[in-house]
Amino acid sequence: MNIEHKVIEIIAEQAVLEVSDVSESSTLVDLGIDSLGLVESIFAIEEEFDITIPFNANEPDKSDFDISNVKAIITGIKILIAEQQN
């Protein structure tokens, strides 16, 4: 499974964009994803990869999970998947 592509698919779906409109350097703000869209994206990612993202939607700046851009989200997901497999 290509983690990068699947995450971009999920984020594009939440942003109601084409996959080609989402790059790893895109921020969620760039893509028009608001706080509700972020929460929905996180739920979809957790379900897809069977992981739990340590994220507090009420205090995203206090989270250990970096959501600054798509690449950071992908990196965080890869770390969580690797930790789960150990």
LOGURO-529466 format. One record per atom (N, C-alpha, C, CB): residue in three letters; x, y, z; residue number from 0. Coordinates in pm, whole numbers. Last residue first. Glycine has a CB too. Layout:
% LOGURO-529466
REC r X Y Z k
REC Ala X Y Z NUM
...
***
This chain:
% LOGURO-529466
REC r X Y Z k
REC Asn 574 -281 1572 85
REC Asn 680 -330 1661 85
REC Asn 622 -396 1785 85
REC Asn 773 -217 1702 85
REC Gln 366 -171 1439 84
REC Gln 414 -300 1389 84
REC Gln 523 -359 1479 84
REC Gln 467 -284 1248 84
REC Gln 333 75 1559 83
REC Gln 228 -26 1579 83
REC Gln 277 -165 1539 83
REC Gln 102 10 1498 83
REC Glu 550 214 1462 82
REC Glu 541 185 1606 82
REC Glu 441 74 1633 82
REC Glu 500 311 1684 82
REC Ala 478 232 1191 81
REC Ala 598 158 1229 81
REC Ala 595 120 1377 81
REC Ala 723 241 1199 81
REC Ile 249 394 1215 80
REC Ile 236 259 1157 80
REC Ile 356 175 1199 80
REC Ile 224 264 1001 80
REC Leu 364 629 1319 79
REC Leu 262 556 1396 79
REC Leu 246 413 1346 79
REC Leu 127 629 1388 79
REC Ile 533 699 1105 78
REC Ile 590 671 1237 78
REC Ile 491 589 1319 78
REC Ile 626 802 1311 78
REC Lys 344 747 904 77
REC Lys 444 641 885 77
REC Lys 506 601 1019 77
REC Lys 555 686 788 77
REC Ile 214 969 1015 76
REC Ile 140 843 996 76
REC Ile 237 727 980 76
REC Ile 47 853 872 76
REC Gly 417 1162 1005 75
REC Gly 359 1121 1133 75
REC Gly 287 988 1124 75
REC Gly 265 1225 1183 75
REC Thr 448 1182 725 74
REC Thr 559 1139 809 74
REC Thr 508 1088 944 74
REC Thr 659 1254 831 74
REC Ile 195 1284 656 73
REC Ile 238 1153 604 73
REC Ile 351 1097 690 73
REC Ile 284 1166 455 73
REC Ile 210 1533 787 72
REC Ile 105 1438 822 72
REC Ile 145 1297 778 72
REC Ile -31 1478 758 72
REC Ala 420 1650 647 71
REC Ala 433 1627 791 71
REC Ala 330 1525 839 71
REC Ala 418 1759 869 71
REC Lys 303 1668 390 70
REC Lys 423 1586 410 70
REC Lys 441 1552 558 70
REC Lys 547 1659 356 70
REC Val 96 1853 434 69
REC Val 63 1714 399 69
REC Val 183 1622 423 69
REC Val 18 1706 251 69
REC Asn 174 2053 728 68
REC Asn 149 2034 585 68
REC Asn 128 1884 559 68
REC Asn 267 2090 500 68
REC Ser 134 2055 1004 67
REC Ser 170 2180 936 67
REC Ser 154 2171 785 67
REC Ser 313 2217 969 67
REC Ile 70 1874 1196 66
REC Ile -25 1887 1084 66
REC Ile 6 2012 1002 66
REC Ile -171 1893 1137 66
REC Asp 229 1651 1402 65
REC Asp 251 1768 1319 65
REC Asp 153 1770 1201 65
REC Asp 396 1772 1267 65
REC Phe 144 1557 1717 64
REC Phe 128 1517 1578 64
REC Phe 131 1642 1490 64
REC Phe -5 1437 1557 64
REC Asp 140 1645 1967 63
REC Asp 269 1594 1922 63
REC Asp 264 1558 1774 63
REC Asp 311 1473 2005 63
REC Ser -48 1948 2021 62
REC Ser -39 1809 1981 62
REC Ser 104 1772 1944 62
REC Ser -132 1781 1863 62
REC Lys -97 2207 2065 61
REC Lys -37 2134 2177 61
REC Lys -20 1985 2143 61
REC Lys -123 2149 2303 61
REC Asp -231 2305 1850 60
REC Asp -95 2354 1870 60
REC Asp -24 2281 1984 60
REC Asp -98 2503 1897 60
REC Pro -489 2201 1872 59
REC Pro -396 2141 1775 59
REC Pro -251 2187 1794 59
REC Pro -440 2175 1634 59
REC Glu -705 2169 2076 58
REC Glu -577 2235 2099 58
REC Glu -471 2179 2003 58
REC Glu -531 2217 2246 58
REC Asn -922 2032 1983 57
REC Asn -947 2159 2053 57
REC Asn -819 2238 2076 57
REC Asn -1016 2133 2185 57
REC Ala -819 1801 1882 56
REC Ala -878 1896 1787 56
REC Ala -903 2033 1852 56
REC Ala -1010 1841 1732 56
REC Asn -538 1647 1954 55
REC Asn -646 1713 2027 55
REC Asn -702 1823 1937 55
REC Asn -595 1772 2164 55
REC Phe -405 1339 1868 54
REC Phe -438 1474 1823 54
REC Phe -554 1527 1905 54
REC Phe -473 1475 1672 54
REC Pro -249 1080 1789 53
REC Pro -256 1158 1913 53
REC Pro -279 1305 1883 53
REC Pro -126 1140 1996 53
REC Ile -427 850 1605 52
REC Ile -345 970 1594 52
REC Ile -361 1050 1722 52
REC Ile -386 1055 1469 52
REC Thr -414 515 1580 51
REC Thr -473 621 1660 51
REC Thr -378 740 1656 51
REC Thr -501 575 1808 51
REC Ile -483 302 1295 50
REC Ile -393 366 1391 50
REC Ile -473 466 1473 50
REC Ile -272 436 1319 50
REC Asp -573 186 1051 49
REC Asp -592 119 1180 49
REC Asp -490 169 1282 49
REC Asp -581 -33 1164 49
REC Phe -577 323 816 48
REC Phe -450 261 854 48
REC Phe -457 188 988 48
REC Phe -342 366 859 48
REC Glu -847 404 793 47
REC Glu -777 345 678 47
REC Glu -653 266 722 47
REC Glu -735 455 579 47
REC Glu -902 521 1044 46
REC Glu -976 403 999 46
REC Glu -901 330 888 46
REC Glu -1116 444 950 46
REC Glu -725 737 1043 45
REC Glu -718 636 1150 45
REC Glu -786 507 1107 45
REC Glu -783 690 1279 45
REC Ile -823 876 820 44
REC Ile -686 822 818 44
REC Ile -671 713 924 44
REC Ile -583 935 842 44
REC Ala -1078 948 912 43
REC Ala -1065 866 790 43
REC Ala -927 801 783 43
REC Ala -1091 953 665 43
REC Phe -1011 1109 1134 42
REC Phe -1091 987 1152 42
REC Phe -1074 893 1032 42
REC Phe -1240 1022 1171 42
REC Ile -871 1313 997 41
REC Ile -802 1229 1095 41
REC Ile -879 1100 1120 41
REC Ile -782 1306 1228 41
REC Ser -1080 1422 845 40
REC Ser -962 1365 779 40
REC Ser -889 1270 873 40
REC Ser -865 1476 731 40
REC Glu -1246 1518 1046 39
REC Glu -1296 1413 956 39
REC Glu -1180 1344 885 39
REC Glu -1395 1472 854 39
REC Val -1074 1714 1152 38
REC Val -1119 1603 1236 38
REC Val -1169 1487 1150 38
REC Val -1230 1649 1334 38
REC Leu -1057 1880 924 37
REC Leu -937 1819 982 37
REC Leu -974 1698 1066 37
REC Leu -860 1921 1067 37
REC Gly -1318 1964 894 36
REC Gly -1257 1883 789 36
REC Gly -1133 1813 838 36
REC Gly -1223 1969 669 36
REC Leu -1333 2119 1126 35
REC Leu -1420 2002 1112 35
REC Leu -1364 1908 1006 35
REC Leu -1563 2045 1076 35
REC Ser -1143 2318 1067 34
REC Ser -1122 2230 1183 34
REC Ser -1210 2105 1175 34
REC Ser -1150 2305 1313 34
REC Asp -1109 2313 703 33
REC Asp -1130 2379 833 33
REC Asp -1115 2277 945 33
REC Asp -1271 2445 839 33
REC Ile -928 2326 416 32
REC Ile -979 2232 516 32
REC Ile -988 2306 650 32
REC Ile -888 2105 528 32
REC Gly -817 2455 200 31
REC Gly -951 2495 243 31
REC Gly -1012 2400 344 31
REC Gly -1041 2504 125 31
REC Leu -562 2415 132 30
REC Leu -660 2326 69 30
REC Leu -803 2359 110 30
REC Leu -628 2182 103 30
REC Asp -426 2591 293 29
REC Asp -417 2607 147 29
REC Asp -529 2531 76 29
REC Asp -279 2558 95 29
REC Val -479 2463 537 28
REC Val -540 2594 509 28
REC Val -539 2620 358 28
REC Val -465 2708 585 28
REC Leu -316 2245 517 27
REC Leu -460 2222 520 27
REC Leu -535 2352 493 27
REC Leu -503 2163 656 27
REC Thr -59 2302 271 26
REC Thr -108 2305 409 26
REC Thr -259 2281 404 26
REC Thr -73 2443 480 26
REC Ser 144 2119 44 25
REC Ser 17 2188 72 25
REC Ser -11 2188 222 25
REC Ser -99 2121 -3 25
REC Ser 356 1959 -9 24
REC Ser 386 2088 53 24
REC Ser 260 2168 86 24
REC Ser 475 2170 -39 24
REC Glu 253 1742 -137 23
REC Glu 305 1721 -2 23
REC Glu 336 1853 68 23
REC Glu 431 1635 -7 23
REC Ser -54 1856 -295 22
REC Ser 88 1819 -296 22
REC Ser 135 1802 -153 22
REC Ser 174 1927 -369 22
REC Val -351 1830 -467 21
REC Val -291 1819 -334 21
REC Val -145 1776 -350 21
REC Val -369 1719 -244 21
REC Asp -456 1810 -717 20
REC Asp -454 1945 -658 20
REC Asp -383 1947 -522 20
REC Asp -597 1997 -642 20
REC Ser -471 1544 -780 19
REC Ser -364 1622 -844 19
REC Ser -353 1764 -788 19
REC Ser -386 1629 -994 19
REC Val -706 1469 -658 18
REC Val -580 1426 -598 18
REC Val -464 1510 -654 18
REC Val -555 1275 -624 18
REC Glu -936 1744 -649 17
REC Glu -876 1631 -719 17
REC Glu -744 1595 -650 17
REC Glu -853 1663 -871 17
REC Leu -1137 1818 -356 16
REC Leu -1042 1852 -462 16
REC Leu -1001 1725 -535 16
REC Leu -917 1926 -405 16
REC Val -1260 1826 -105 15
REC Val -1339 1826 -228 15
REC Val -1253 1878 -345 15
REC Val -1468 1913 -211 15
REC Ala -1120 1780 118 14
REC Ala -1112 1917 66 14
REC Ala -1198 1935 -58 14
REC Ala -967 1953 34 14
REC Gln -1160 1509 151 13
REC Gln -1212 1600 253 13
REC Gln -1216 1744 202 13
REC Gln -1128 1592 379 13
REC Glu -1023 1418 -77 12
REC Glu -1166 1392 -63 12
REC Glu -1228 1489 39 12
REC Glu -1191 1245 -19 12
REC Ala -763 1496 -14 11
REC Ala -829 1554 -132 11
REC Ala -980 1535 -122 11
REC Ala -776 1489 -262 11
REC Ile -717 1329 206 10
REC Ile -718 1474 224 10
REC Ile -788 1542 107 10
REC Ile -574 1528 239 10
REC Ile -728 1078 78 9
REC Ile -820 1109 188 9
REC Ile -831 1260 206 9
REC Ile -772 1042 320 9
REC Glu -517 1102 -110 8
REC Glu -655 1073 -154 8
REC Glu -755 1114 -46 8
REC Glu -671 923 -186 8
REC Ile -299 1137 64 7
REC Ile -337 1246 -27 7
REC Ile -479 1225 -80 7
REC Ile -237 1256 -146 7
REC Val -301 883 179 6
REC Val -324 1001 263 6
REC Val -367 1119 176 6
REC Val -196 1037 343 6
REC Lys -243 727 -48 5
REC Lys -370 708 22 5
REC Lys -403 828 110 5
REC Lys -366 580 108 5
REC His 15 815 -121 4
REC His -97 833 -213 4
REC His -231 823 -141 4
REC His -90 728 -325 4
REC Glu 166 743 110 3
REC Glu 158 882 63 3
REC Glu 34 904 -23 3
REC Glu 284 919 -16 3
REC Ile 137 463 120 2
REC Ile 84 549 227 2
REC Ile 64 691 178 2
REC Ile 177 547 349 2
REC Asn 56 220 -82 1
REC Asn 131 344 -90 1
REC Asn 69 444 9 1
REC Asn 131 402 -235 1
REC Met 85 -119 0 0
REC Met 0 0 0 0
REC Met 90 125 0 0
REC Met -97 0 124 0
***
